[in-house]
Amino acid sequence: MLERLQKLIAEAGIAARRKAEQLIEAGAVTVNGVVVTELGTKADPETDHIRVDGRPINPLLRDREKIYVLLNKPRGYLSATRDPLNRPLAIDLLPKNIQKKVHTVGRLDFNTEGLLILTNDGALTDAVTRAGFVEKTYHAKVKGHPSDEQIERLRRGITIDRRRLAPADIRQLDLTDHDNVWYEVRLTQGRNQQVRKMFDATGHSVVKLRRVRIGAIDDSGLKVGVFRVLTPAEVRALMTGKPSPKTPAARVGAGQNRERPRPGGRGKKDSTAAPKQRGTEAKSGSGASPRPRGKSGGSAGRKSATTNRQGSPATRSGGRPLKPGGARRPVTRKTR
């Protein structure tokens, strides 16, 4: 991936960015044997040979620590590293020690919120931005109510700015006030303001837009303005285009907890504890043979009589709650 020379020199630890600019202007930097003196010149550390005062920096860049950050960008922030109008930048929501080390993977519009990846890994950037490789999912609140024919036309793919768009997966999520409609839009392209321009072509503009998923990574539990570090499994999934297992990750950062409508009844719920509990009850009541009452059976009984982590009372194999105290009463049989 092409990056500015002064940024590469700074990331290699040779000099700070301002000093790197002075080295370039002084003619101390070469790319593929050619002296570079113009600021803003870009090079690809994977393919170009970069030297500073005759010293190659490519090995230093290969050994640099890879950073992978997932940010839930608020509205009113730019997906850029600098802005001449001094508007708020999404990168400013990250700690200062990594702000100058990463770049945004793709872009989100100034008035669009949602998931944004920031990294210093050019390979991951290429994978996520490659057309047709990683699917992005958006929730769009559309003014008015487009007809079924208009939505079907968008699904097939329309021509915008003289370029034919790939087919899109679009489904209606929920109705809102004033007859506005929420749609879920899944794309494998990343054209500039693509979702907004698609609905503009129907005469129904987008009034609110958020990106809720990149590949297999969604925004569950990640509040607006907050970021977290991607797990190794999530990075591999993005690089290969394969689904990622749901792995716990610590949410870090600070931001406003904005109340946001969740289209289609999306909300926070425990997707793991409830199914396990239902599965256990179903298994215990399915007519399976009872556990033997012996040494092994007593051990199992005592184990089942404990309280689970959620604080719910344990149950006998028949599904009835145990009496307080938790221990199972010994069973006595009358002999004739």
Secondary structure, DSSP 8 states (H G I E B T S, - for coil): --EEHHHHHHHTTSS-HHHHHHHHHTT-EEETTEE--STT-EE-TTTS-EEETTEE-HHHHHTS---EEEEEE-TT-BSSS--TT---BGGGGS-HHHHTT-EEES---TT-EEEEEEES-HHHHHHHHSTTTS-EEEEEEESS---HHHHHHHHH--EETTEE----EEEEEEE-GGG-EEEEEEES---TTHHHHHHHTTT--EEEEEEEEETTEE-TT--TT-EEE--HHHHHHHHHT---------EES---------GGG-----TTHHHHHHHHHHHHTS-------SHHHHHHHHHHTS--TT----B-TTS-B--TT-----------
